[in-house]
Amino acid sequence: MDINGRVSRWGDRLLRPYLYEAASVLMHRTKKWSALKDWGVRLSKRIGMKMAKVAVVRKIDVPSLPPVGTLPRFRLPVEH
């Protein structure tokens, strides 16, 4: 778990800044109400805007991960 308030460096290099930008736009520029925006704004009042954006990024990104157990397992070739 990344507890220092930053987006983890795992994964696609371009995806991280795009997700952070999406969270920023959601929390600052979007006028339409959403549960995610409401949650992020309330969270920012408690822990600060920067860390709240990271939390929103994680909420956005978690559904994009594949379900556990669906990835193929790596197996070493059997030597005969």
N, C-alpha and C positions, 0 to 999 in steps of 0.2 A: 504494500500500500504506500502510495506517495503522500506523505503527510506534511510536506513543506509548502503546499499551496501552488504547485506548478503542475502543468500537464506532463504526464509521463513521456519519456523519450522513445518509448516502444512504438512500433508501427510506422506507417507511411510518413515521410518527412513533410509533405505538403498538407496532409490531412490535419495535423495538429493546429497550424495557424488558421486554416479555414474554419475549423470547429470553434476556435476561440473567437474569430471574427463573427461567426454566426451567433454565438452567445452574446457578444457585445451588441450586435444589431438588435437582437431580440430584446435585450434589457434596456437599450437606450432609444432606439429609433422607432420600434414597432408601437403603434398606437392601439392595435387590436388586443383585447384581453386574451390571455391564455393561462392555463394553470401553471405551466412551466415558468412563464414570465412572473406571475404573482409569487411563486415560490422563490425564484431568484432574487426578486426585489426585497422580499421579506428577509431572506438570508443575508443580503448585502448590508442591511441595517445592523445585523448582529456581528458579522465577521469581516465586513469590508467588501467593496465592489470587486476587487481583483480575485479574491478567493471565491467569491460567489460565482463569478464567471467561470472559473475552473470547475466548480461544482455543476454548473449548468452544462458545460462541455461534457462532463462525465455522464450526466443524465441523457444528453443527446446521443453520445457515442455507445453506451451500453446496448441499446437495442440493435446496433449494427453488427455486434459480435455474433459469430455463429453459435448455435446452441451447444452446450457441453455434450460431448460424445459424438458429434457429427463429423469431426475432423478425422481423416484417416490416421491410424497409428503408424509410426515409423517402426519398421521391423528390419532387423539385420538379415542379410541373405544367409541362408542355411548352407553351410559347407558340407559336401558329401565326401 
